[in-house]
Amino acid sequence: MKQVQFGSTLFPHNPRKITVEFRRQSASYALPFAGEQLVVTGDRARVAVLEGELFADTPQQAAAQYQLLQDLYQNQRRGLLFLPGSGPFYAVFEQLELLGVGDGRVYSYVARFVEDPGFGGEAGV
């Protein structure tokens, strides 16, 4: 399985769970004396949610991994996202949740990425 990557940053450990959501935009119209008609108006941006753990032998090493992920979120808003089982796509790093667990050697995280289909520039801009 290929390693998860956002921009030039490889995740140190692949997430425990990867969810990719594909969505369509639709609208319902009332038809007089005939009920409703559902019309698909187009595809919406994909959403990828990564859930996993950052772990190391010492609390200091785990904290360093935590800081790298936090820096990635703060400094690289947009980039090319590589996920196992799918082709890469441009995405915005929209949300990051981090939770320290146990003795400080493990951090749980949830990272949410939203596809940016209109972005044609360089990753990391």
C-alpha positions, 0 to 999 in steps of 0.5 A: 500500500502506498504511503499517504502524502500531502504536498511534499510531506509523507505521513510517517504512518498511514492512517488507521482509517481513510474515508473518501466521500463522493457527492452529487448536487441535486435539486427537487422540483415540484411538478403540478399534479405529478409530484416531484422530479429530482435533477442532478445538477453536478458533482461536488468536491470529494472529501477525504477524512484521515484518522490515525495515530502518530507514535514514537518511542519517546514523548519528545519524538511523538511531540515532534511528529505532532508539530510537523503535522500541525505545521503542515496544516498551518503552512500548506493550505493547498496541495496534491493529496496522494491516498492509497487506492486512488489517483492524486488530487488537489485538495485544501487541508481544511481541518485538523484535530489532535489528541494526546493519549496515554504517556505522551508517546501517541497522538490521535489525529483526524485530518480533513481534506476537501478537493479543489477541482478548480486549482490548476497551479502548483501544489502548496500555493 
